Amino acid sequence: MVSRGVNGAAGRRKLRGLVPAASLLFALAACAEPPSGEGCPPAIALAGMTLRHYPAEGSPRVARAKSVTYDRDTGVIAGETIAVDLPPGRELRRGGARIAIASARGDVQGRGAEASGRIRIETGMGDVGTTEGSTWEGEKKLLWGERPVQVRGPDYALAGGSYRYHADEQRLVLDGGVEFRSQPPAGGPPPLDLQSPRLTVHHRERRAVFGGGVVLTQGDLVVRCPELVAHYDASSRIERVVCTEGVRAEQGARTMEAGRGEFDNVGRTLVLSGEPIIREGERWIRGETMVWEVDHRRARVEQGEAELPAADLPAIAGRAGAGPLRVTAREIVYEADARKTRFDGGVVARRGTMTLRTGRLVALTSDDGRLESAWTEAGPVVVLEGRRRASSGRAELLAGGRRLILTGQPRLSEGESFLEGDRVIFFLGQDRVEVERPRAAFPLDRAAGREGR
């Protein structure tokens, strides 16, 4: 049989093939309804039926059923072993679709329909979706099912406990525990997994909202946040995800927290803002914004501050320990694998009563995050400790931050007295300074009277 008046709903219900069951029922109803008038039989039964719908544009849509029945008294049409072929078109762009339904029944006006048994949808691009049973509510244009849904494509897999599909909005909602897994091409990044209690897919916008507490996993990177918005391309590959309302990320021994995060799955970066901080052991770095390069395990922090645990100092009665090394800078670059941190621009480093100012400072840490050594690389160095002031071309922190060594024409002054030599050495926390091979002192009587000079 052939019909040219079938409702075009079959071409509009797509998104992994969850809706075409309702569209098929409409098509069968239009085909099987007999002419009105006296003498018409109360029911129609068709066996081995084929329906072809020829739209105004594009290829025909074909529906086949092992059997179809229509009850004139109730207006119910039912089909068994149904198969539908939908060609690709403007609203079904993934190479068309083939739908297989065990059985379905509904009214001819399209107010409602139910499919029972197994439903399987396969697109021309290799997407395969399955579920058990579905219900169509015509007035709401809503298709839903309470049984688990599974969808697999060439490079992804999606599963949910139940679904709601709003046809007019092309919006799909999965509940009851959602799992998404991407499978990138050979040589690409590791698979990306997403888990959450709920997923809402806005297909027109290519946007998927995971809610209710989300966990993103890719290799050894784990990101957690209350809600995550994933933006994907035409092939359903996730390009980037955005987390709001608090983000916590982990990679290896490092933990990152921020008010907001955006993961670029193409550029392989995690951008954190809203008081971002990264911790590893007792060491931490924070700032206004942070870019974490996932593959290189490197963080770039703007307007940053860092705390590096340092070696304990000798116990001196009446004196507090010097504590960690605290550093602020306009930019901080932390290379986790190299255990190196670079501070650039307006660098201020403090430990105990010592303050160091310079243009660039580079620090190396041990595996547990404690300071091993640090040195300056750019610009002059100025050091303040109590009433002492020193300047030089270069500075080094050695012995886990116990000693500060100034070279490059170092000069030490206190009040009107000053000394110049090959090296000036501050013993932090001990109120002690040494000058190697001193070359000048003024006034000499005051300089000579200072203990430890």
RODO-78484 format. One record per residue (C-alpha): residue number from 1; residue in three letters; z, y, x negated. Coordinates in nm, 4 decimals, m for minus. Example, Ala and Ser with C-alpha at 12.3 -4.5 7.8 and 13.67 -1.06 7.14 Angstrom:
BEGIN
PT resi resn       up    north     east
PT    1  Ala   0.7800  m0.4500  m1.2300
PT    2  Ser   0.7140  m0.1060  m1.3670
This chain:
BEGIN
PT resi resn       up    north     east
PT    1  Met   0.0000   0.0000   0.0000
PT    2  Val  m0.0665   0.3579  m0.1107
PT    3  Ser   0.1170   0.6756  m0.0126
PT    4  Arg   0.0349   1.0348  m0.1054
PT    5  Gly   0.3281   1.1891   0.0755
PT    6  Val   0.6200   1.0485  m0.1214
PT    7  Asn   0.8889   1.2992  m0.2150
PT    8  Gly   0.8577   1.4117  m0.5788
PT    9  Ala   1.2252   1.3427  m0.6461
PT   10  Ala   1.1325   1.0398  m0.8546
PT   11  Gly   0.9896   1.2649  m1.1244
PT   12  Arg   1.2901   1.4919  m1.1351
PT   13  Arg   1.5699   1.2360  m1.1646
PT   14  Lys   1.5880   1.1492  m1.5298
PT   15  Leu   1.8554   1.1708  m1.8044
PT   16  Arg   1.8721   0.8207  m1.9358
PT   17  Gly   1.7430   0.6805  m1.6084
PT   18  Leu   2.0629   0.6984  m1.4081
PT   19  Val   1.9080   0.8726  m1.1065
PT   20  Pro   1.5754   0.6971  m1.0365
PT   21  Ala   1.7431   0.4365  m0.8153
PT   22  Ala   1.7794   0.7008  m0.5451
PT   23  Ser   1.4263   0.8261  m0.6014
PT   24  Leu   1.2930   0.4748  m0.5589
PT   25  Leu   1.4656   0.4351  m0.2233
PT   26  Phe   1.3012   0.7533  m0.0981
PT   27  Ala   0.9630   0.6241  m0.2095
PT   28  Leu   1.0137   0.2902  m0.0389
PT   29  Ala   1.1289   0.4610   0.2788
PT   30  Ala   0.8203   0.6777   0.2976
PT   31  Cys   0.6013   0.3763   0.2402
PT   32  Ala   0.7636   0.1379   0.4853
PT   33  Glu   0.8404   0.3587   0.7846
PT   34  Pro   0.6009   0.2481   1.0659
PT   35  Pro   0.4368   0.4869   1.3121
PT   36  Ser   0.6513   0.5899   1.6069
PT   37  Gly   0.5760   0.4988   1.9678
PT   38  Glu   0.6364   0.2279   2.2215
PT   39  Gly   0.5676  m0.1270   2.1232
PT   40  Cys   0.6680  m0.0803   1.7581
PT   41  Pro   0.8690  m0.3723   1.6213
PT   42  Pro   1.2414  m0.3171   1.5528
PT   43  Ala   1.2094  m0.4130   1.1845
PT   44  Ile   0.9566  m0.4496   0.9040
PT   45  Ala   0.9722  m0.6978   0.6183
PT   46  Leu   0.7417  m0.6788   0.3176
PT   47  Ala   0.7091  m0.9321   0.0380
PT   48  Gly   0.5602  m0.8652  m0.3054
PT   49  Met   0.5235  m0.4929  m0.2331
PT   50  Thr   0.3576  m0.2428  m0.4695
PT   51  Leu   0.3792   0.1312  m0.4065
PT   52  Arg   0.1702   0.3897  m0.5898
PT   53  His   0.2513   0.7572  m0.5573
PT   54  Tyr  m0.0186   1.0037  m0.6672
PT   55  Pro   0.1348   1.3454  m0.7426
PT   56  Ala  m0.0696   1.6646  m0.7420
PT   57  Glu  m0.0686   1.6556  m1.1216
PT   58  Gly  m0.0243   1.3755  m1.3704
PT   59  Ser  m0.0423   0.9999  m1.3597
PT   60  Pro   0.0668   0.7915  m1.0595
PT   61  Arg   0.4160   0.6497  m1.0247
PT   62  Val   0.4351   0.2816  m0.9428
PT   63  Ala   0.7176   0.0940  m0.7679
PT   64  Arg   0.7277  m0.2801  m0.7158
PT   65  Ala   0.9737  m0.4948  m0.5222
PT   66  Lys   1.0054  m0.8641  m0.4574
PT   67  Ser   1.0978  m0.7836  m0.0972
PT   68  Val   1.1515  m0.4745   0.1216
PT   69  Thr   1.3007  m0.4556   0.4706
PT   70  Tyr   1.3257  m0.1649   0.7124
PT   71  Asp   1.5529  m0.1578   1.0189
PT   72  Arg   1.4217   0.0886   1.2778
PT   73  Asp   1.7510   0.0985   1.4715
PT   74  Thr   1.9664   0.1991   1.1743
PT   75  Gly   1.6996   0.3694   0.9643
PT   76  Val   1.8076   0.1641   0.6641
PT   77  Ile   1.5555   0.0492   0.4068
PT   78  Ala   1.6499  m0.2149   0.1489
PT   79  Gly   1.4779  m0.3708  m0.1501
PT   80  Glu   1.5365  m0.6619  m0.3867
PT   81  Thr   1.4290  m0.7049  m0.7499
PT   82  Ile   1.2895  m0.3546  m0.7825
PT   83  Ala   1.0893  m0.2175  m1.0771
PT   84  Val   0.9662   0.1405  m1.1131
PT   85  Asp   0.7280   0.2868  m1.3732
PT   86  Leu   0.7485   0.6646  m1.4189
PT   87  Pro   0.4840   0.8225  m1.6448
PT   88  Pro   0.5771   1.0972  m1.8900
PT   89  Gly   0.5560   1.4482  m1.7525
PT   90  Arg   0.7068   1.7926  m1.7588
PT   91  Glu   1.0432   1.6689  m1.6330
PT   92  Leu   1.0416   1.3263  m1.7970
PT   93  Arg   0.9454   1.3862  m2.1563
PT   94  Arg   1.0740   1.0822  m2.3390
PT   95  Gly   0.7554   0.8844  m2.2979
PT   96  Gly   0.8130   0.7997  m1.9329
PT   97  Ala   1.0556   0.5374  m1.8062
PT   98  Arg   1.0741   0.1887  m1.6586
PT   99  Ile   1.3611   0.1182  m1.4185
PT  100  Ala   1.4795  m0.2250  m1.3036
PT  101  Ile   1.7289  m0.2556  m1.0140
PT  102  Ala   1.8718  m0.5775  m0.8736
PT  103  Ser   1.8943  m0.4425  m0.5172
PT  104  Ala   1.9190  m0.1096  m0.3334
PT  105  Arg   1.9514   0.0214   0.0224
PT  106  Gly   1.9571   0.3642   0.1856
PT  107  Asp   1.8471   0.5755   0.4824
PT  108  Val   1.4939   0.7082   0.5118
PT  109  Gln   1.6039   1.0739   0.5279
PT  110  Gly   1.7472   1.0495   0.1775
PT  111  Arg   2.1027   1.1331   0.2832
PT  112  Gly   2.2465   0.8408   0.0923
PT  113  Ala   2.1603   0.5262  m0.0984
PT  114  Glu   2.3378   0.2492  m0.2847
PT  115  Ala   2.2193   0.0251  m0.5645
PT  116  Ser   2.4071  m0.2935  m0.6476
PT  117  Gly   2.3883  m0.5359  m0.9327
PT  118  Arg   2.2461  m0.4585  m1.2730
PT  119  Ile   2.0485  m0.1387  m1.3334
PT  120  Arg   1.8410  m0.1051  m1.6499
PT  121  Ile   1.6350   0.1933  m1.7621
PT  122  Glu   1.4063   0.2032  m2.0658
PT  123  Thr   1.2083   0.5062  m2.1824
PT  124  Gly   0.8898   0.5148  m2.3826
PT  125  Met   1.0822   0.6478  m2.6809
PT  126  Gly   1.3148   0.3493  m2.6941
PT  127  Asp   1.6155   0.4675  m2.4912
PT  128  Val   1.7798   0.1840  m2.2969
PT  129  Gly   2.0539   0.2472  m2.0392
PT  130  Thr   2.2465  m0.0070  m1.8319
PT  131  Thr   2.5155  m0.0007  m1.5639
PT  132  Glu   2.6247  m0.1946  m1.2547
PT  133  Gly   2.5741  m0.0331  m0.9158
PT  134  Ser   2.5303   0.3346  m0.8226
PT  135  Thr   2.5604   0.5631  m0.5191
PT  136  Trp   2.3363   0.8559  m0.4227
PT  137  Glu   2.4693   1.1423  m0.2069
PT  138  Gly   2.1652   1.3340  m0.0878
PT  139  Glu   2.3315   1.6513   0.0389
PT  140  Lys   2.5189   1.7000  m0.2876
PT  141  Lys   2.2273   1.5672  m0.4916
PT  142  Leu   2.4845   1.3606  m0.6741
PT  143  Leu   2.4407   1.0168  m0.8273
PT  144  Trp   2.7540   0.8358  m0.9383
PT  145  Gly   2.8937   0.5022  m1.0411
PT  146  Glu   3.2366   0.3627  m1.1227
PT  147  Arg   3.1211   0.0873  m1.3576
PT  148  Pro   3.0775   0.1272  m1.7343
PT  149  Val   2.7582   0.2909  m1.8586
PT  150  Gln   2.5882   0.2118  m2.1883
PT  151  Val   2.2901   0.3910  m2.3403
PT  152  Arg   2.1194   0.3108  m2.6699
PT  153  Gly   1.8374   0.4907  m2.8434
PT  154  Pro   1.6534   0.4618  m3.1742
PT  155  Asp   1.9258   0.6619  m3.3505
PT  156  Tyr   2.2243   0.6818  m3.1151
PT  157  Ala   2.4516   0.4892  m2.8787
PT  158  Leu   2.6597   0.6215  m2.5884
PT  159  Ala   2.9149   0.4473  m2.3668
PT  160  Gly   3.1421   0.5662  m2.0848
PT  161  Gly   3.3707   0.4197  m1.8207
PT  162  Ser   3.2096   0.5898  m1.5182
PT  163  Tyr   2.9563   0.8652  m1.4496
PT  164  Arg   2.8578   1.1532  m1.2224
PT  165  Tyr   2.5087   1.3024  m1.2388
PT  166  His   2.4358   1.6367  m1.0691
PT  167  Ala   2.0598   1.6243  m1.0259
PT  168  Asp   1.9880   1.9924  m0.9580
PT  169  Glu   2.1780   2.1017  m1.2682
PT  170  Gln   2.0719   1.8054  m1.4823
PT  171  Arg   2.4399   1.7677  m1.5693
PT  172  Leu   2.5910   1.4307  m1.6522
PT  173  Val   2.9672   1.3684  m1.6623
PT  174  Leu   3.1114   1.0533  m1.8203
PT  175  Asp   3.4787   0.9655  m1.7731
PT  176  Gly   3.7142   0.6846  m1.8557
PT  177  Gly   3.6752   0.6949  m2.2335
PT  178  Val   3.3535   0.8051  m2.4030
PT  179  Glu   3.2114   0.6867  m2.7337
PT  180  Phe   2.9043   0.8356  m2.9004
PT  181  Arg   2.7551   0.7152  m3.2283
PT  182  Ser   2.4529   0.8541  m3.4088
PT  183  Gln   2.2489   0.6426  m3.6477
PT  184  Pro   2.0629   0.8715  m3.8911
PT  185  Pro   1.7467   0.7652  m4.0723
PT  186  Ala   1.7634   0.5877  m4.4067
PT  187  Gly   1.8851   0.8171  m4.6805
PT  188  Gly   2.0496   1.0541  m4.4316
PT  189  Pro   2.4175   1.1333  m4.3836
PT  190  Pro   2.6611   0.8660  m4.2613
PT  191  Pro   2.6681   0.7860  m3.8877
PT  192  Leu   2.8496   1.0418  m3.6742
PT  193  Asp   3.0970   0.9025  m3.4203
PT  194  Leu   3.2568   1.0966  m3.1342
PT  195  Gln   3.5337   0.9718  m2.9052
PT  196  Ser   3.6949   1.1521  m2.6117
PT  197  Pro   3.8241   1.0846  m2.2589
PT  198  Arg   3.5405   1.2881  m2.1019
PT  199  Leu   3.1852   1.4011  m2.1772
PT  200  Thr   2.9738   1.6556  m1.9885
PT  201  Val   2.6056   1.6708  m2.0845
PT  202  His   2.4108   1.9866  m1.9960
PT  203  His   2.0679   1.8404  m2.0554
PT  204  Arg   1.8633   2.1559  m1.9975
PT  205  Glu   2.0634   2.3350  m2.2653
PT  206  Arg   2.0791   2.0326  m2.4964
PT  207  Arg   2.4533   2.0738  m2.5062
PT  208  Ala   2.7247   1.8086  m2.4717
PT  209  Val   3.0904   1.8985  m2.4153
PT  210  Phe   3.3478   1.6391  m2.5224
PT  211  Gly   3.6917   1.7121  m2.3745
PT  212  Gly   4.0445   1.5866  m2.3358
PT  213  Gly   4.1156   1.5423  m2.7074
PT  214  Val   3.8191   1.4680  m2.9352
PT  215  Val   3.7915   1.2710  m3.2599
PT  216  Leu   3.4794   1.3157  m3.4747
PT  217  Thr   3.4302   1.0727  m3.7627
PT  218  Gln   3.1598   1.0762  m4.0286
PT  219  Gly   3.2221   0.8716  m4.3393
PT  220  Asp   3.5687   0.9701  m4.4621
PT  221  Leu   3.5613   1.3010  m4.2708
PT  222  Val   3.7734   1.3067  m3.9537
PT  223  Val   3.7864   1.6139  m3.7263
PT  224  Arg   4.0213   1.6456  m3.4277
PT  225  Cys   4.0289   1.9170  m3.1617
PT  226  Pro   4.1010   1.9529  m2.7865
PT  227  Glu   3.7363   2.0259  m2.6984
PT  228  Leu   3.4114   1.9900  m2.8904
PT  229  Val   3.0649   2.1190  m2.8003
PT  230  Ala   2.7731   1.9301  m2.9571
PT  231  His   2.4251   2.0833  m2.9758
PT  232  Tyr   2.1426   1.8305  m3.0112
PT  233  Asp   1.7654   1.8356  m3.0599
PT  234  Ala   1.4850   1.6856  m2.8503
PT  235  Ser   1.5479   1.3441  m3.0092
PT  236  Ser   1.9188   1.3529  m2.9135
PT  237  Arg   2.0188   1.4043  m3.2780
PT  238  Ile   2.3283   1.6209  m3.3107
PT  239  Glu   2.2553   1.9333  m3.5152
PT  240  Arg   2.5946   2.1047  m3.4991
PT  241  Val   2.9275   2.0831  m3.3211
PT  242  Val   3.1772   2.3577  m3.2369
PT  243  Cys   3.5533   2.3038  m3.1992
PT  244  Thr   3.7850   2.5578  m3.0374
PT  245  Glu   4.1544   2.5883  m2.9552
PT  246  Gly   4.2826   2.4372  m3.2786
PT  247  Val   4.1030   2.2191  m3.5348
PT  248  Arg   4.2436   1.9617  m3.7747
PT  249  Ala   4.0152   1.7951  m4.0292
PT  250  Glu   4.0843   1.5343  m4.2947
PT  251  Gln   3.8771   1.4097  m4.5854
PT  252  Gly   4.0464   1.1892  m4.8387
PT  253  Ala   4.3812   1.3390  m4.9377
PT  254  Arg   4.2879   1.6830  m4.8034
PT  255  Thr   4.3907   1.8236  m4.4651
PT  256  Met   4.2396   2.1372  m4.3082
PT  257  Glu   4.3597   2.3329  m4.0056
PT  258  Ala   4.2151   2.6368  m3.8270
PT  259  Gly   4.1824   2.8039  m3.4901
PT  260  Arg   3.8088   2.7298  m3.4713
PT  261  Gly   3.5609   2.5080  m3.6526
PT  262  Glu   3.1849   2.4560  m3.6607
PT  263  Phe   3.0327   2.1497  m3.8259
PT  264  Asp   2.6694   2.1763  m3.9367
PT  265  Asn   2.5374   1.8197  m3.9378
PT  266  Val   2.2168   1.9321  m4.1113
PT  267  Gly   2.3668   2.1547  m4.3815
PT  268  Arg   2.6734   1.9260  m4.4091
PT  269  Thr   2.9285   2.2063  m4.3925
PT  270  Leu   3.2439   2.2637  m4.1890
PT  271  Val   3.3055   2.6354  m4.1258
PT  272  Leu   3.6660   2.7180  m4.0334
PT  273  Ser   3.8011   3.0480  m3.9026
PT  274  Gly   4.1199   3.1659  m3.7367
PT  275  Glu   4.3753   3.1381  m4.0195
PT  276  Pro   4.2159   2.8358  m4.1913
PT  277  Ile   4.4232   2.6461  m4.4462
PT  278  Ile   4.3554   2.3427  m4.6659
PT  279  Arg   4.6376   2.1294  m4.8067
PT  280  Glu   4.6515   1.8574  m5.0686
PT  281  Gly   4.9985   1.7418  m5.1548
PT  282  Glu   5.2119   2.0523  m5.2110
PT  283  Arg   4.9087   2.2683  m5.2924
PT  284  Trp   4.7499   2.4862  m5.0247
PT  285  Ile   4.4757   2.7476  m4.9924
PT  286  Arg   4.4261   2.9765  m4.6930
PT  287  Gly   4.2186   3.2819  m4.6028
PT  288  Glu   4.0130   3.4599  m4.3379
PT  289  Thr   3.7244   3.2089  m4.3365
PT  290  Met   3.6650   2.8776  m4.5096
PT  291  Val   3.3451   2.6797  m4.5690
PT  292  Trp   3.4057   2.3149  m4.6565
PT  293  Glu   3.1024   2.1445  m4.8171
PT  294  Val   3.1469   1.7868  m4.7008
PT  295  Asp   2.9258   1.6066  m4.9535
PT  296  His   3.0464   1.8093  m5.2539
PT  297  Arg   3.4119   1.8240  m5.1409
PT  298  Arg   3.4183   2.1937  m5.2152
PT  299  Ala   3.5848   2.4792  m5.0249
PT  300  Arg   3.4835   2.8461  m5.0299
PT  301  Val   3.7526   3.0772  m4.8951
PT  302  Glu   3.7129   3.4491  m4.8252
PT  303  Gln   4.0088   3.6852  m4.8749
PT  304  Gly   4.2131   3.3889  m4.9872
PT  305  Glu   4.5605   3.3030  m5.1044
PT  306  Ala   4.6687   2.9854  m5.2822
PT  307  Glu   4.9906   2.8182  m5.3882
PT  308  Leu   4.9791   2.5768  m5.6824
PT  309  Pro   5.2986   2.3846  m5.7662
PT  310  Ala   5.3854   2.4344  m6.1333
PT  311  Ala   5.6065   2.2649  m6.3904
PT  312  Asp   5.9816   2.3121  m6.3703
PT  313  Leu   6.1328   2.5635  m6.6098
PT  314  Pro   6.4407   2.5211  m6.8305
PT  315  Ala   6.7624   2.5684  m6.6377
PT  316  Ile   6.9262   2.8983  m6.7320
PT  317  Ala   7.2624   2.9926  m6.5859
PT  318  Gly   7.2396   3.2732  m6.3345
PT  319  Arg   6.8581   3.2604  m6.3091
PT  320  Ala   6.6503   3.1185  m6.0264
PT  321  Gly   6.3550   2.8924  m6.0992
PT  322  Ala   6.0102   3.0485  m6.1207
PT  323  Gly   5.8660   2.8341  m5.8405
PT  324  Pro   5.4920   2.7762  m5.7803
PT  325  Leu   5.2008   2.9900  m5.8959
PT  326  Arg   5.0826   3.2131  m5.6094
PT  327  Val   4.7325   3.3641  m5.6370
PT  328  Thr   4.5333   3.5995  m5.4127
PT  329  Ala   4.1628   3.6846  m5.4542
PT  330  Arg   3.8627   3.8060  m5.2586
PT  331  Glu   3.7030   3.4609  m5.2955
PT  332  Ile   3.8453   3.1213  m5.3839
PT  333  Val   3.6265   2.8211  m5.4693
PT  334  Tyr   3.8083   2.4882  m5.4732
PT  335  Glu   3.6281   2.1831  m5.6189
PT  336  Ala   3.8338   1.8840  m5.5127
PT  337  Asp   3.6696   1.6154  m5.7275
PT  338  Ala   3.6898   1.8302  m6.0425
PT  339  Arg   4.0470   1.9387  m5.9522
PT  340  Lys   3.9388   2.2948  m6.0322
PT  341  Thr   4.0017   2.6179  m5.8407
PT  342  Arg   3.8229   2.9447  m5.9221
PT  343  Phe   3.9605   3.2794  m5.8074
PT  344  Asp   3.7168   3.5745  m5.8063
PT  345  Gly   3.7586   3.9452  m5.7408
PT  346  Gly   4.0835   4.1401  m5.7491
PT  347  Val   4.2846   3.8400  m5.8673
PT  348  Val   4.6639   3.8704  m5.8541
PT  349  Ala   4.8693   3.5734  m5.9799
PT  350  Arg   5.2490   3.5570  m5.9595
PT  351  Arg   5.5105   3.3171  m6.0856
PT  352  Gly   5.8729   3.4162  m6.0767
PT  353  Thr   5.9003   3.7735  m6.2085
PT  354  Met   5.5578   3.7586  m6.3792
PT  355  Thr   5.2515   3.9224  m6.2219
PT  356  Leu   4.9009   3.8872  m6.3707
PT  357  Arg   4.5961   4.0870  m6.2624
PT  358  Thr   4.2378   4.0078  m6.3637
PT  359  Gly   3.8814   3.9675  m6.2357
PT  360  Arg   3.8572   3.5872  m6.2495
PT  361  Leu   4.1056   3.3061  m6.2928
PT  362  Val   4.0256   2.9334  m6.3186
PT  363  Ala   4.2975   2.6721  m6.2638
PT  364  Leu   4.3043   2.2961  m6.3248
PT  365  Thr   4.5453   2.0722  m6.1375
PT  366  Ser   4.6635   1.7134  m6.1683
PT  367  Asp   4.5954   1.4391  m5.9165
PT  368  Asp   4.9104   1.5315  m5.7243
PT  369  Gly   4.8001   1.8970  m5.7012
PT  370  Arg   5.0356   2.0407  m5.9640
PT  371  Leu   4.9146   2.3087  m6.2035
PT  372  Glu   4.8130   2.1847  m6.5488
PT  373  Ser   4.6494   2.4955  m6.6966
PT  374  Ala   4.4679   2.8152  m6.6042
PT  375  Trp   4.2621   3.0791  m6.7840
PT  376  Thr   4.0840   3.4067  m6.7181
PT  377  Glu   3.7078   3.4497  m6.7527
PT  378  Ala   3.6154   3.8005  m6.6390
PT  379  Gly   3.7529   4.1476  m6.6956
PT  380  Pro   4.0646   4.2729  m6.8710
PT  381  Val   4.4060   4.1207  m6.8095
PT  382  Val   4.7229   4.3102  m6.7165
PT  383  Val   5.0624   4.1368  m6.7078
PT  384  Leu   5.3909   4.2743  m6.5728
PT  385  Glu   5.7306   4.1082  m6.6175
PT  386  Gly   6.0316   4.3217  m6.5448
PT  387  Arg   6.0032   4.6373  m6.7600
PT  388  Arg   5.7460   4.4744  m6.9880
PT  389  Arg   5.3759   4.5427  m6.9584
PT  390  Ala   5.0990   4.3643  m7.1479
PT  391  Ser   4.7218   4.3927  m7.1592
PT  392  Ser   4.4547   4.1785  m7.3238
PT  393  Gly   4.0992   4.0523  m7.2996
PT  394  Arg   4.1966   3.6971  m7.2047
PT  395  Ala   4.4930   3.4973  m7.0770
PT  396  Glu   4.5890   3.1293  m7.0568
PT  397  Leu   4.8622   2.9541  m6.8612
PT  398  Leu   4.9636   2.6355  m7.0419
PT  399  Ala   5.2253   2.3615  m7.0207
PT  400  Gly   5.2038   2.3463  m6.6434
PT  401  Gly   5.2625   2.7190  m6.6084
PT  402  Arg   5.5567   2.7454  m6.8496
PT  403  Arg   5.3797   2.9654  m7.1044
PT  404  Leu   5.1381   3.2572  m7.0644
PT  405  Ile   4.9329   3.3313  m7.3773
PT  406  Leu   4.7394   3.6569  m7.4172
PT  407  Thr   4.4552   3.6917  m7.6690
PT  408  Gly   4.1731   3.9382  m7.7294
PT  409  Gln   4.3545   4.2432  m7.8705
PT  410  Pro   4.6751   4.1867  m7.6751
PT  411  Arg   4.9211   4.4737  m7.6504
PT  412  Leu   5.2809   4.4496  m7.5304
PT  413  Ser   5.4837   4.7548  m7.4307
PT  414  Glu   5.8265   4.8287  m7.2897
PT  415  Gly   5.9081   5.1907  m7.2299
PT  416  Glu   5.7835   5.3820  m7.5352
PT  417  Ser   5.7759   5.0744  m7.7609
PT  418  Phe   5.4680   4.8597  m7.8104
PT  419  Leu   5.3444   4.5748  m8.0257
PT  420  Glu   4.9953   4.4491  m8.1019
PT  421  Gly   4.9147   4.1135  m8.2588
PT  422  Asp   4.6926   3.8069  m8.2552
PT  423  Arg   4.8699   3.6536  m7.9554
PT  424  Val   5.1378   3.7543  m7.7076
PT  425  Ile   5.3290   3.4608  m7.5559
PT  426  Phe   5.5415   3.4901  m7.2406
PT  427  Phe   5.7941   3.2087  m7.1870
PT  428  Leu   5.8158   3.2280  m6.8101
PT  429  Gly   6.1577   3.2234  m6.6513
PT  430  Gln   6.3328   3.2707  m6.9884
PT  431  Asp   6.3074   3.6491  m7.0330
PT  432  Arg   6.1457   3.5829  m7.3694
PT  433  Val   5.8250   3.7102  m7.5336
PT  434  Glu   5.6779   3.6396  m7.8770
PT  435  Val   5.4085   3.8347  m8.0643
PT  436  Glu   5.2250   3.6497  m8.3405
PT  437  Arg   5.1356   3.8529  m8.6509
PT  438  Pro   5.2439   4.1873  m8.5039
PT  439  Arg   5.0462   4.4815  m8.6391
PT  440  Ala   5.2213   4.7839  m8.4946
PT  441  Ala   5.5441   4.8888  m8.3270
PT  442  Phe   5.6510   5.2306  m8.1933
PT  443  Pro   5.9180   5.3594  m8.1977
PT  444  Leu   6.0170   5.1112  m8.4700
PT  445  Asp   6.3943   5.1395  m8.4242
PT  446  Arg   6.3753   5.0439  m8.0540
PT  447  Ala   6.1207   4.7683  m8.1106
PT  448  Ala   6.3244   4.6110  m8.3895
PT  449  Gly   6.6347   4.6081  m8.1707
PT  450  Arg   6.4794   4.3963  m7.8985
PT  451  Glu   6.5854   4.0331  m7.9130
PT  452  Gly   6.2993   3.7849  m7.9155
PT  453  Arg   6.0383   4.0298  m8.0529
